Amino acid sequence: MAVELGRREEQSPPKSEFVAKLEARWEKGNFACIGLDSDLARIPQAARENTPFAMHPDAGAILRFNREVIIATADLVCAFKPNIAFYEAQGVYGMEALQETVKFIKWNYPDIPVILDAKRADIGNTNDGYVRAAFEVLDVDAITVHPYLGKEALKPFLDRKDKGYSCFS
């Protein structure tokens, strides 16, 4: 009895949640990625007044500004990309504003991915800390990384199959 050997269909690996969200936004014709590079010194005075948030006035101003940008652009974007440097520069209040900004996006626009513009690059367990901070504490969908130290250094990011990353050189 002859057995015909069939061709094995190649299956691509399942898409990460990040890629699925991004592709869904592209299918709607949304290709803009809005950077939330919220420099406190450049936030308009109107965003600083009567901030209705129970937080430090600087954090409230950043959050209010970000919320207005997000609301105004949510129907146009494929992703939001806060640059962590602007938030870290404000210390704990800036990080609070970043965390609340991500929560606002996730709660109100769960179909829009959040890419943390952090450009991280380090070794082993340091990157483990960056991975936890970005994906577990801040709950972003993706992070930017530098590939300088090679694949082994990026392993903690690459191991998160549910998330995304972008390499900058």
C-alpha positions as CSV (number, residue, x, y, z in Angstrom):
1,M,0.0,0.0,0.0
2,A,1.4,3.3,-1.1
3,V,1.1,6.2,1.3
4,E,1.2,9.7,-0.2
5,L,3.2,12.1,1.8
6,G,1.4,15.3,1.9
7,R,2.9,18.7,2.1
8,R,3.2,20.0,5.6
9,E,1.4,23.3,6.0
10,E,3.6,25.8,7.6
11,Q,1.9,27.6,10.4
12,S,3.1,31.0,11.5
13,P,3.4,31.5,15.3
14,P,0.4,33.2,16.9
15,K,0.4,36.9,16.9
16,S,1.1,38.8,20.1
17,E,-1.7,40.8,21.5
18,F,0.3,43.9,20.6
19,V,0.6,42.9,16.9
20,A,-3.1,41.9,16.7
21,K,-4.1,45.3,18.2
22,L,-1.8,47.2,15.8
23,E,-3.0,45.3,12.7
24,A,-6.6,45.9,13.7
25,R,-5.9,49.7,13.9
26,W,-4.1,49.6,10.5
27,E,-7.1,47.8,9.0
28,K,-9.2,50.8,10.0
29,G,-6.8,53.1,8.1
30,N,-5.1,54.4,11.3
31,F,-1.4,54.7,10.7
32,A,-0.4,57.6,13.0
33,C,1.5,56.9,16.2
34,I,1.0,59.8,18.6
35,G,4.0,60.5,20.9
36,L,3.0,61.6,24.4
37,D,6.3,63.5,25.0
38,S,4.7,65.6,27.7
39,D,7.3,68.1,28.8
40,L,5.9,69.8,31.8
41,A,7.6,73.1,30.9
42,R,5.7,73.2,27.6
43,I,2.3,72.2,28.8
44,P,-0.2,75.1,28.3
45,Q,-1.3,77.0,31.4
46,A,-4.9,75.9,30.7
47,A,-3.9,72.3,31.4
48,R,-2.5,73.4,34.8
49,E,-5.6,75.2,36.0
50,N,-8.3,73.5,38.0
51,T,-6.9,70.0,37.5
52,P,-9.6,67.8,38.9
53,F,-7.3,64.9,39.9
54,A,-6.3,64.0,43.5
55,M,-2.6,64.1,42.7
56,H,0.3,66.5,42.8
57,P,-0.5,69.6,40.6
58,D,2.4,68.8,38.2
59,A,1.2,65.2,37.7
60,G,-2.4,66.4,37.3
61,A,-1.3,68.9,34.6
62,I,0.6,66.2,32.7
63,L,-2.4,63.8,33.0
64,R,-4.9,66.4,31.9
65,F,-2.8,67.4,28.9
66,N,-2.3,63.8,27.9
67,R,-6.0,63.0,28.3
68,E,-7.0,65.9,26.0
69,V,-4.5,64.8,23.3
70,I,-5.7,61.2,23.6
71,I,-9.3,62.1,23.3
72,A,-8.7,64.4,20.4
73,T,-6.7,61.8,18.4
74,A,-8.0,58.3,19.4
75,D,-10.0,57.9,16.3
76,L,-6.9,58.6,14.1
77,V,-4.1,56.6,15.7
78,C,-2.7,53.1,15.5
79,A,-0.9,53.6,18.8
80,F,0.1,56.0,21.6
81,K,3.8,56.2,22.5
82,P,4.7,58.0,25.8
83,N,8.4,58.8,26.1
84,I,9.4,57.7,29.6
85,A,12.2,60.4,29.8
86,F,9.7,63.2,30.2
87,Y,7.9,61.4,33.0
88,E,11.1,60.2,34.8
89,A,12.4,63.8,34.7
90,Q,9.5,64.8,37.0
91,G,10.3,62.1,39.5
92,V,7.6,60.2,41.4
93,Y,4.9,62.7,40.2
94,G,5.9,62.2,36.6
95,M,5.8,58.4,36.9
96,E,2.3,58.7,38.5
97,A,1.2,60.8,35.5
98,L,2.6,58.1,33.2
99,Q,0.9,55.3,35.0
100,E,-2.4,57.1,35.1
101,T,-2.1,58.0,31.4
102,V,-1.6,54.3,30.5
103,K,-4.6,53.4,32.7
104,F,-6.7,56.0,30.9
105,I,-5.9,54.6,27.5
106,K,-6.4,51.0,28.6
107,W,-9.8,51.8,30.2
108,N,-11.2,54.1,27.5
109,Y,-9.5,52.8,24.3
110,P,-8.5,49.2,25.0
111,D,-8.1,48.5,21.3
112,I,-5.3,51.1,21.0
113,P,-1.8,49.7,21.9
114,V,0.5,51.7,24.1
115,I,4.2,51.6,23.2
116,L,6.6,52.7,25.9
117,D,9.3,54.8,24.3
118,A,12.1,53.8,26.7
119,K,15.0,52.6,24.4
120,R,16.2,50.2,27.0
121,A,19.4,48.2,26.6
122,D,21.3,46.5,29.3
123,I,22.3,43.0,30.5
124,G,20.4,40.0,31.9
125,N,18.7,40.7,35.2
126,T,18.7,44.5,34.6
127,N,16.5,43.9,31.6
128,D,14.3,41.6,33.7
129,G,13.6,44.6,35.8
130,Y,12.8,46.8,32.8
131,V,10.5,44.1,31.5
132,R,8.6,43.9,34.8
133,A,8.4,47.7,35.1
134,A,7.1,48.2,31.5
135,F,4.8,45.2,31.2
136,E,3.6,44.5,34.7
137,V,3.7,47.8,36.5
138,L,2.9,50.2,33.7
139,D,1.0,47.5,31.7
140,V,2.1,48.8,28.3
141,D,1.8,46.7,25.2
142,A,5.3,47.2,23.7
143,I,8.6,48.8,24.5
144,T,11.4,50.3,22.4
145,V,14.8,48.7,23.0
146,H,18.4,49.1,21.7
147,P,19.9,46.0,20.1
148,Y,23.5,46.9,20.9
149,L,24.2,44.2,23.4
150,G,22.7,41.5,21.1
151,K,20.0,38.8,21.3
152,E,21.1,37.4,24.7
153,A,20.7,40.8,26.4
154,L,17.3,41.3,24.7
155,K,16.1,37.8,25.7
156,P,13.8,39.1,28.6
157,F,12.0,41.3,26.1
158,L,11.9,38.6,23.4
159,D,10.5,36.0,25.8
160,R,7.4,38.1,26.3
161,K,5.5,36.6,23.4
162,D,2.3,38.5,24.4
163,K,4.0,41.8,24.1
164,G,5.9,43.7,21.4
165,Y,9.2,45.5,21.1
166,S,10.9,47.8,18.6
167,C,14.7,48.0,18.1
168,F,16.4,51.3,17.5
169,S,20.0,51.6,16.5
